[in-house]
Amino acid sequence: MTVMDEMDSRLRAAFAPQRLEIVNESAKHAGHSGDDGTGETHFRITLRAETLAPLTRVARHRAVNAALGDLTRRVHSIALDVG
């Protein structure tokens, strides 16, 4: 399973989102810091879920990071747009 597939699975299980978009932006960062050659180092996540809506921005980000668990240590960058 790819890192992106694992992210998708974990976020769907944790939040049952109305919208979830995960974009692998690793190709844009080839040769830059954090690029380990795997092609799975930089991601952009857009997530909309009713359970996250009442939380503060910081709390939403913490909830997403908790749901992703060890995946956050396996990639260099995750840009979040969470609401």
C-alpha angles and dihedrals in degrees: 000000000000122000089248092053091049091050090051093049095048095046094048091049094048101043112014087221126209087213130020124169122171118186122191105220095172094115089062089059101045109145093012129112112295095024106129095174096253095108089231105091108098126047139171117208126194112188132175119182132156091227091060098044098085093048126094118254092256092048091050091052091047091050092051092047090049091051091050090050114168092007089078088065093047096060132054101222139015117180111201131205101177130169 
